[in-house]
């Protein structure tokens, strides 16, 4: 699982992963992500994950059209995140 970068985000943390199949993930835990408030599960120390599709090495967008989810996944433990990342890495183009 290729971690592209980790950075501070709105008082929390975001890690972006990119895989050879052109998909990736944004894994976030933050108290304030704008209009929506905190990430799903932040209060419990859990993660929120969004599936990404890469257009180039440094350009990507959220995608809601994979068998993984049609939204973001919230309330994820560390183990849940690892399992979902493996599923994203296994997606066929």
C-alpha positions as CSV (number, residue, x, y, z in Angstrom):
1,X,0.0,0.0,0.0
2,X,1.7,3.1,-1.2
3,X,1.4,6.1,1.2
4,X,1.8,9.2,-0.9
5,X,1.8,11.8,1.9
6,X,0.6,12.6,5.4
7,X,-0.2,16.1,6.5
8,X,-2.0,18.1,9.2
9,X,-5.6,18.9,8.3
10,X,-7.9,21.2,10.3
11,X,-6.5,20.1,13.6
12,X,-6.2,16.5,12.6
13,X,-4.4,14.3,10.1
14,X,-4.9,13.2,6.5
15,X,-3.0,10.4,4.8
16,X,-3.3,10.0,1.0
17,X,-2.6,6.6,-0.5
18,X,-2.0,5.9,-4.2
19,X,-2.0,2.4,-5.8
20,X,-0.7,1.2,-9.2
21,X,-4.3,0.7,-10.4
22,X,-4.9,4.4,-10.4
23,X,-7.1,4.3,-7.3
24,X,-6.2,5.5,-3.8
25,X,-7.7,6.7,-0.6
26,X,-7.8,9.8,1.7
27,X,-7.8,8.7,5.3
28,X,-8.8,11.5,7.7
29,X,-9.4,12.1,11.4
30,X,-10.1,15.8,12.1
31,X,-12.2,17.8,14.5
32,X,-13.3,20.4,11.9
33,X,-13.7,19.7,8.2
34,X,-15.8,22.8,7.4
35,X,-19.6,22.8,7.1
36,X,-20.0,19.1,8.1
37,X,-18.2,19.4,11.4
38,X,-15.8,16.6,12.4
39,X,-15.0,13.5,10.4
40,X,-17.2,10.5,11.0
41,X,-15.8,8.8,14.1
42,X,-13.5,11.6,15.2
43,X,-15.0,11.8,18.7
44,X,-14.2,8.1,19.2
45,X,-10.7,8.3,17.7
46,X,-11.8,6.6,14.5
47,X,-11.1,7.3,10.9
48,X,-13.0,8.4,7.8
49,X,-12.0,7.1,4.4
50,X,-12.8,8.3,0.9
51,X,-11.9,6.5,-2.3
52,X,-9.8,8.5,-4.8
53,X,-9.2,8.2,-8.5
54,X,-5.9,9.6,-9.8
55,X,-5.7,11.6,-13.0
56,X,-1.9,11.9,-12.7
57,X,0.7,11.4,-10.1
58,X,-0.4,14.5,-8.1
59,X,-4.0,15.1,-9.3
60,X,-6.9,13.1,-7.9
61,X,-10.6,13.4,-7.1
62,X,-13.0,11.6,-4.9
63,X,-14.9,8.8,-6.7
64,X,-18.2,7.4,-5.6
65,X,-18.5,4.8,-8.4
66,X,-16.6,1.8,-7.0
67,X,-17.8,-1.4,-5.4
68,X,-16.1,-0.2,-2.2
69,X,-18.7,2.6,-1.4
70,X,-20.8,5.3,-3.0
71,X,-19.9,7.7,-0.2
72,X,-17.2,8.1,2.4
73,X,-16.7,5.3,5.0
74,X,-16.7,6.5,8.6
75,X,-16.1,5.1,12.1
76,X,-13.2,3.0,10.9
77,X,-10.6,1.4,13.2
78,X,-7.0,1.1,12.2
79,X,-7.7,-2.5,11.2
80,X,-10.8,-1.5,9.1
81,X,-8.7,1.1,7.3
82,X,-6.0,-1.5,6.4
83,X,-8.7,-3.9,5.1
84,X,-10.4,-1.2,3.0
85,X,-7.1,-0.1,1.6
86,X,-6.4,-3.7,0.5
87,X,-9.8,-3.8,-1.3
88,X,-9.0,-0.5,-3.1
89,X,-5.6,-1.7,-4.1
90,X,-7.3,-4.9,-5.6
91,X,-9.8,-2.9,-7.7
92,X,-9.6,-3.5,-11.4
93,X,-9.5,-0.6,-13.8
